[in-house]
Amino acid sequence: MFKQKIHSFTIALIALLTLSLPAWAAEKITSRPTIALALGGGGIRGAAHIGVLKVFQREGLPISFIAGSSMGAIVGGMYSAGVPLETLEEMFIDHSLFKAYTPCPDSLKMMTVPASLMIRSAKRAIGFETKMIGLHATNNLALLVNRLVPQSKRNIEDGDIPFVAVATNLLDGKAYSLANGNLGRALQASSAIPFYVKPVVIDGKVLVDGALRSNVPTIQARESGADIVISVNVDERLQDIQEVDLRKATPFGNRVVSILLAELDGHHANFADIEIHPQLTPMPLYSRRVQDAARAIRAGEIAAEEMVPQIRMMLNSKLADVKPEIRYLYAQKGEAWQSAW
């Protein structure tokens, strides 16, 4: 009986202390540790982000912020605006994403290049301004995004999850975060591969693929102020290959890009607390094969599932730093603070 009275008195005292906390502290008490995701670029490999997000949903892991670059921006941006993962997966499987990105086949488009160059040269000779360089000039990607995203969430700032799309500004050579404005336009800019897709001009900035400066945008994710930053790197793991593997144009170009991205990603890795790195070697960056998209999604699931125990451990370690009165609030809500995840 005496012990029960002491226990009741202790709980009452903790509750009183909680009520007497200043407003800023009370707000902090009711919040759990936050997670920011940094979703990297990588062409078809970016479908792996869908698999990662599936695991986060299934395991109830909270996402408080998403920074995305290139394909990571496309998946992350649409997810932050409430597009279901099933719809995103279908977008890869039925080729609607790739048709929007390059509506005209590359081989056919290349046949028109000599004529377009002649026209451009003629216009320049008589004083006309010419458009910026890019094999494909289309806003179909922005139109696709705006069609799939609910109308009330077509601006970045109106999404369910705070989000930034990372692009590269050709004028100053720096990474540029798009945190407001039309979502479709921002995703088009973040994924505009130089020479392949024409740059997108937003607010006086000439924007191309974010991979040039921030392929896995961990710095932008860290700037959100989240407690934990988790990067999702979908680039190939560099392994030794044979000379015979480089005798065709596609694997040769793929190898060069993979080396460049590996160097770039290394500079950003230290800004993440946890890295999820799906096994996607070998897989061409610009494959349109349904099998590759499905394999990437599954690889993302597997890699994320392997990291769930570590993510939970880090979440609980952040939660364990809180004061007793915060633990009391979780207990009052019927939640186990020590095993909240």
Backbone torsions as a table, in degrees:
resi	resn	phi	psi	omega
1	MET	NA	-44.5	-179.3
2	PHE	-61.8	-43.1	-179.5
3	LYS	-63.6	-37.3	179.7
4	GLN	-63.9	-40.7	179.3
5	LYS	-64.2	-42.2	178.7
6	ILE	-61.7	-43.4	-179.0
7	HIS	-62.6	-44.4	179.6
8	SER	-63.7	-40.2	179.2
9	PHE	-63.7	-41.0	-179.4
10	THR	-62.9	-45.2	179.3
11	ILE	-62.5	-42.4	179.5
12	ALA	-62.7	-40.4	-179.8
13	LEU	-65.0	-42.9	179.3
14	ILE	-63.3	-42.4	178.6
15	ALA	-61.2	-40.7	179.5
16	LEU	-64.5	-41.8	178.0
17	LEU	-62.6	-39.0	180.0
18	THR	-63.0	-44.1	-178.9
19	LEU	-66.7	-26.6	-176.9
20	SER	-87.8	-1.1	179.9
21	LEU	-68.4	149.5	175.6
22	PRO	-64.3	163.7	-174.4
23	ALA	-59.0	-41.7	-177.3
24	TRP	-63.7	-34.7	-179.2
25	ALA	-74.2	-38.0	179.2
26	ALA	-62.2	-38.8	178.5
27	GLU	-64.3	-40.3	179.8
28	LYS	-65.3	-35.6	-177.6
29	ILE	-61.8	-40.9	-173.8
30	THR	-79.4	-2.1	-178.7
31	SER	-103.6	141.4	175.3
32	ARG	-90.5	169.0	174.7
33	PRO	-56.7	145.1	-175.8
34	THR	-107.4	149.4	179.4
35	ILE	-120.7	131.6	171.3
36	ALA	-111.3	131.1	177.3
37	LEU	-99.3	138.4	172.8
38	ALA	-114.5	105.8	-175.2
39	LEU	-99.7	118.6	-173.5
40	GLY	-85.4	164.4	176.7
41	GLY	-82.4	163.2	179.7
42	GLY	165.8	27.9	177.0
43	GLY	58.2	-135.2	-177.9
44	ILE	-59.6	-28.2	179.2
45	ARG	-62.8	-22.8	179.2
46	GLY	-62.7	-14.5	174.7
47	ALA	-61.4	-21.3	178.5
48	ALA	-60.3	-26.3	178.7
49	HIS	-61.2	-32.2	178.5
50	ILE	-63.8	-43.2	177.7
51	GLY	-62.2	-40.6	178.3
52	VAL	-62.7	-46.0	-178.9
53	LEU	-65.6	-31.9	175.2
54	LYS	-59.4	-44.1	-178.8
55	VAL	-66.7	-42.1	179.0
56	PHE	-60.8	-41.0	177.5
57	GLN	-64.6	-47.9	-175.8
58	ARG	-64.0	-36.9	-176.9
59	GLU	-89.5	-2.7	179.8
60	GLY	68.7	29.0	179.6
61	LEU	-82.5	126.1	-173.7
62	PRO	-74.7	139.2	174.7
63	ILE	-118.5	118.5	-175.9
64	SER	-103.3	-14.4	-176.1
65	PHE	-163.8	144.9	175.6
66	ILE	-132.6	129.9	169.5
67	ALA	-115.1	129.2	-177.1
68	GLY	-130.6	146.2	177.4
69	SER	-126.0	131.8	176.6
70	SER	57.0	-122.0	-179.3
71	MET	-65.0	-29.3	174.8
72	GLY	-64.5	-32.0	176.6
73	ALA	-71.1	-40.7	-179.1
74	ILE	-61.5	-49.8	-179.5
75	VAL	-68.5	-49.7	-176.8
76	GLY	-65.4	-39.0	-178.7
77	GLY	-67.3	-42.6	-179.9
78	MET	-70.7	-36.5	177.1
79	TYR	-65.1	-40.8	-179.7
80	SER	-64.3	-23.9	-179.8
81	ALA	-92.9	7.5	173.2
82	GLY	95.5	9.2	177.5
83	VAL	-73.5	126.2	-177.7
84	PRO	-61.9	149.9	179.2
85	LEU	-61.9	-32.6	178.4
86	GLU	-62.1	-38.2	179.2
87	THR	-68.6	-40.5	178.6
88	LEU	-64.1	-41.4	178.9
89	GLU	-63.3	-43.9	179.8
90	GLU	-62.4	-32.7	179.9
91	MET	-61.4	-33.7	176.1
92	PHE	-79.2	-42.8	-173.3
93	ILE	-69.4	-39.9	-176.8
94	ASP	-90.6	5.5	175.6
95	HIS	71.0	6.8	-179.0
96	SER	-63.5	-32.8	177.6
97	LEU	-65.2	-47.0	-176.5
98	PHE	-70.5	-33.2	177.3
99	LYS	-67.6	-34.9	177.8
100	ALA	-71.6	-36.7	-177.4
101	TYR	-69.8	-45.0	178.6
102	THR	-135.4	84.3	-174.8
103	PRO	-64.5	-24.7	179.5
104	CYS	-107.9	131.3	179.0
105	PRO	-54.8	140.9	-177.4
106	ASP	-56.6	-41.3	-177.5
107	SER	-61.7	-41.2	178.7
108	LEU	-69.8	-39.7	179.9
109	LYS	-64.0	-38.6	-179.2
110	MET	-63.4	-29.8	-179.7
111	MET	-66.4	-24.7	-178.3
112	THR	-91.7	-6.8	-175.5
113	VAL	-61.5	-49.2	-178.9
114	PRO	-55.9	-42.6	-179.6
115	ALA	-65.8	-42.0	-178.8
116	SER	-66.5	-35.0	177.6
117	LEU	-65.5	-39.5	178.5
118	MET	-64.4	-42.9	179.0
119	ILE	-63.8	-41.6	-179.4
120	ARG	-64.4	-41.5	179.6
121	SER	-64.2	-39.7	179.5
122	ALA	-65.2	-42.5	179.0
123	LYS	-62.9	-42.0	179.9
124	ARG	-63.2	-37.1	-177.3
125	ALA	-65.6	-30.4	-179.0
126	ILE	-103.5	12.4	170.4
127	GLY	97.4	4.4	177.3
128	PHE	-78.2	143.8	172.8
129	GLU	-73.5	144.0	178.8
130	THR	-111.6	157.0	-178.9
131	LYS	-75.7	162.3	179.1
132	MET	-71.1	159.7	-172.2
133	ILE	-75.2	138.9	176.1
134	GLY	171.4	133.3	-178.4
135	LEU	-61.4	-41.9	-178.5
136	HIS	-113.4	133.5	175.1
137	ALA	-123.3	103.3	-175.9
138	THR	-155.4	148.3	172.4
139	ASN	-110.7	20.4	-178.4
140	ASN	-62.3	-32.1	178.0
141	LEU	-64.0	-45.1	178.0
142	ALA	-61.5	-39.2	178.9
143	LEU	-65.6	-40.3	178.0
144	LEU	-62.3	-46.3	179.9
145	VAL	-60.0	-47.0	-177.7
146	ASN	-68.4	-23.2	176.4
147	ARG	-75.9	-37.0	-176.3
148	LEU	-85.4	-25.8	-178.6
149	VAL	-85.0	136.8	176.4
150	PRO	-53.5	141.9	-174.4
151	GLN	-56.6	-35.1	-177.5
152	SER	-72.8	-8.3	-176.3
153	LYS	-123.0	24.0	-177.4
154	ARG	-78.6	-8.5	169.9
155	ASN	-100.5	140.4	-174.7
156	ILE	-53.9	-42.8	-174.5
157	GLU	-68.6	-10.9	-178.6
158	ASP	-98.8	5.2	-177.3
159	GLY	-71.3	168.6	179.3
160	ASP	-72.3	-32.7	-178.7
161	ILE	-121.8	131.1	176.0
162	PRO	-53.9	136.5	-171.4
163	PHE	-147.2	145.2	168.4
164	VAL	-131.7	137.8	171.9
165	ALA	-98.2	131.1	-176.7
166	VAL	-102.4	125.8	177.0
167	ALA	-125.7	176.1	177.2
168	THR	-115.1	126.8	178.7
169	ASN	-87.7	113.3	-177.6
170	LEU	-66.2	-21.9	-176.2
171	LEU	-71.2	-38.8	178.3
172	ASP	-116.6	-3.7	176.5
173	GLY	75.1	16.2	-176.3
174	LYS	-109.1	159.5	173.5
175	ALA	-70.5	143.7	-178.2
176	TYR	-133.5	127.3	-178.5
177	SER	-95.3	125.7	176.4
178	LEU	-99.0	107.1	-174.3
179	ALA	-111.7	-1.4	177.1
180	ASN	-153.1	171.3	-177.4
181	GLY	94.3	-175.8	-174.7
182	ASN	-62.7	126.1	-176.4
183	LEU	-64.7	-46.5	-178.3
184	GLY	-58.8	-43.4	178.8
185	ARG	-63.1	-40.5	179.9
186	ALA	-65.7	-42.1	-179.6
187	LEU	-68.5	-34.2	175.9
188	GLN	-63.4	-41.8	179.4
189	ALA	-66.5	-43.6	-176.2
190	SER	-64.9	-23.2	-175.7
191	SER	-113.5	16.0	-177.8
192	ALA	-80.8	94.5	-178.2
193	ILE	-66.1	124.2	-178.8
194	PRO	-54.8	138.9	-178.4
195	PHE	74.0	-25.3	-177.6
196	TYR	-92.0	-46.1	176.9
197	VAL	-122.8	136.8	-176.3
198	LYS	-65.7	146.0	178.9
199	PRO	-59.8	160.9	177.8
200	VAL	-114.5	127.9	-179.7
201	VAL	-96.1	119.5	178.0
202	ILE	-133.8	125.8	178.3
203	ASP	51.6	40.7	177.2
204	GLY	78.1	3.0	179.1
205	LYS	-103.6	139.4	179.0
206	VAL	-99.0	105.8	-166.9
207	LEU	-107.2	136.3	174.6
208	VAL	-132.0	-172.9	-174.4
209	ASP	-47.6	129.8	179.5
210	GLY	-65.3	-17.3	-178.3
211	ALA	-62.0	-23.0	-179.2
212	LEU	-61.0	-34.4	-177.4
213	ARG	-121.6	-23.4	-174.5
214	SER	-152.7	72.3	-174.8
215	ASN	-66.7	-38.8	172.5
216	VAL	-116.0	99.4	-166.2
217	PRO	-77.8	62.5	-179.9
218	THR	-69.8	-32.4	179.5
219	ILE	-63.4	-45.3	179.2
220	GLN	-64.8	-37.2	177.2
221	ALA	-65.7	-40.7	178.9
222	ARG	-64.5	-35.7	-179.2
223	GLU	-66.4	-14.3	179.1
224	SER	-70.2	-17.6	-178.2
225	GLY	84.9	10.2	179.5
226	ALA	-64.9	153.6	179.5
227	ASP	-69.4	-35.4	-175.8
228	ILE	-132.1	132.0	175.8
229	VAL	-111.3	125.3	179.2
230	ILE	-118.3	121.6	178.6
231	SER	-97.1	146.7	174.6
232	VAL	-120.5	104.5	-176.3
233	ASN	-101.2	115.4	-177.1
234	VAL	-105.0	13.7	178.1
235	ASP	-75.0	158.7	176.3
236	GLU	-63.4	144.9	169.5
237	ARG	-82.0	121.5	-176.0
238	LEU	-66.3	125.4	176.8
239	GLN	-131.9	156.8	177.3
240	ASP	-63.3	140.2	176.3
241	ILE	-128.2	172.7	-179.9
242	GLN	-98.0	155.7	-179.9
243	GLU	-58.3	-34.2	-179.2
244	VAL	-63.9	-23.2	-179.9
245	ASP	-72.1	-10.7	-175.1
246	LEU	-107.6	14.0	-173.8
247	ARG	-86.3	-0.9	175.5
248	LYS	-119.7	152.3	-173.1
249	ALA	-62.1	-43.7	-175.3
250	THR	-63.8	-52.4	178.5
251	PRO	-65.1	-31.0	178.0
252	PHE	-64.0	-51.0	179.7
253	GLY	-63.5	-38.1	179.5
254	ASN	-62.6	-39.5	-180.0
255	ARG	-66.1	-43.3	179.8
256	VAL	-61.5	-46.7	-179.8
257	VAL	-63.8	-40.5	-179.1
258	SER	-62.7	-38.5	178.4
259	ILE	-65.6	-44.0	-179.6
260	LEU	-63.9	-42.4	-179.1
261	LEU	-68.9	-35.9	178.4
262	ALA	-61.5	-40.0	178.1
263	GLU	-67.3	-43.9	-179.6
264	LEU	-65.2	-45.1	-177.5
265	ASP	-63.5	-31.6	-179.2
266	GLY	-60.3	-31.5	-179.2
267	HIS	-73.8	-19.4	-177.0
268	HIS	-104.1	-10.3	-174.2
269	ALA	-61.5	-35.6	-175.0
270	ASN	-70.1	-10.9	179.6
271	PHE	-86.8	-3.8	178.9
272	ALA	-103.5	145.1	175.4
273	ASP	-83.0	-33.7	-178.6
274	ILE	-139.2	139.1	175.6
275	GLU	-116.1	132.0	171.2
276	ILE	-105.8	119.9	-174.1
277	HIS	-129.7	90.2	-178.9
278	PRO	-59.7	150.0	178.5
279	GLN	-83.9	102.8	-175.0
280	LEU	-127.0	23.9	179.9
281	THR	-102.7	128.9	-8.4
282	PRO	-90.6	147.5	172.8
283	MET	-157.1	119.0	179.8
284	PRO	-59.0	142.7	-179.8
285	LEU	-59.0	-42.9	-170.1
286	TYR	-109.5	31.9	174.3
287	SER	-65.0	147.2	174.0
288	ARG	-117.7	13.8	-177.7
289	ARG	-74.2	131.3	178.8
290	VAL	-58.8	-36.7	-179.7
291	GLN	-61.5	-37.7	179.7
292	ASP	-69.3	-39.9	177.7
293	ALA	-62.3	-45.6	179.9
294	ALA	-64.2	-40.9	179.4
295	ARG	-65.2	-39.0	179.3
296	ALA	-64.5	-43.2	179.3
297	ILE	-60.1	-45.3	-179.9
298	ARG	-65.8	-39.4	178.7
299	ALA	-62.8	-36.0	176.4
300	GLY	-64.7	-40.9	176.9
301	GLU	-61.2	-48.5	-177.2
302	ILE	-60.8	-46.7	-178.3
303	ALA	-63.8	-40.0	-179.8
304	ALA	-69.3	-41.1	179.0
305	GLU	-59.0	-38.2	-180.0
306	GLU	-65.2	-27.7	-176.3
307	MET	-95.1	-5.4	-178.0
308	VAL	-56.0	-47.6	179.3
309	PRO	-58.0	-39.8	179.8
310	GLN	-68.6	-38.6	178.2
311	ILE	-64.2	-45.2	179.0
312	ARG	-62.6	-40.4	179.8
313	MET	-61.8	-41.5	-179.7
314	MET	-70.0	-38.7	176.4
315	LEU	-60.9	-44.8	-179.4
316	ASN	-68.2	-32.6	177.7
317	SER	-67.7	-35.5	176.3
318	LYS	-68.8	-39.3	-179.7
319	LEU	-70.2	-30.7	-178.4
320	ALA	-69.7	-15.2	179.9
321	ASP	-79.5	-10.2	-175.2
322	VAL	-75.3	165.1	-176.5
323	LYS	-80.9	163.8	-179.0
324	PRO	-55.4	-36.6	-177.9
325	GLU	-65.5	-28.2	178.1
326	ILE	-72.0	-41.7	177.4
327	ARG	-59.9	-37.5	179.8
328	TYR	-61.5	-41.7	179.3
329	LEU	-62.0	-41.2	177.8
330	TYR	-62.9	-40.4	179.9
331	ALA	-64.1	-40.3	179.6
332	GLN	-63.5	-30.2	179.9
333	LYS	-86.0	5.2	178.9
334	GLY	77.1	21.4	-178.3
335	GLU	-111.4	143.5	175.7
336	ALA	-88.7	107.0	-173.6
337	TRP	-63.3	-34.1	-174.9
338	GLN	-75.3	-22.1	179.4
339	SER	-130.1	44.6	-176.5
340	ALA	-66.7	-20.1	179.9
341	TRP	-125.3	NA	NA
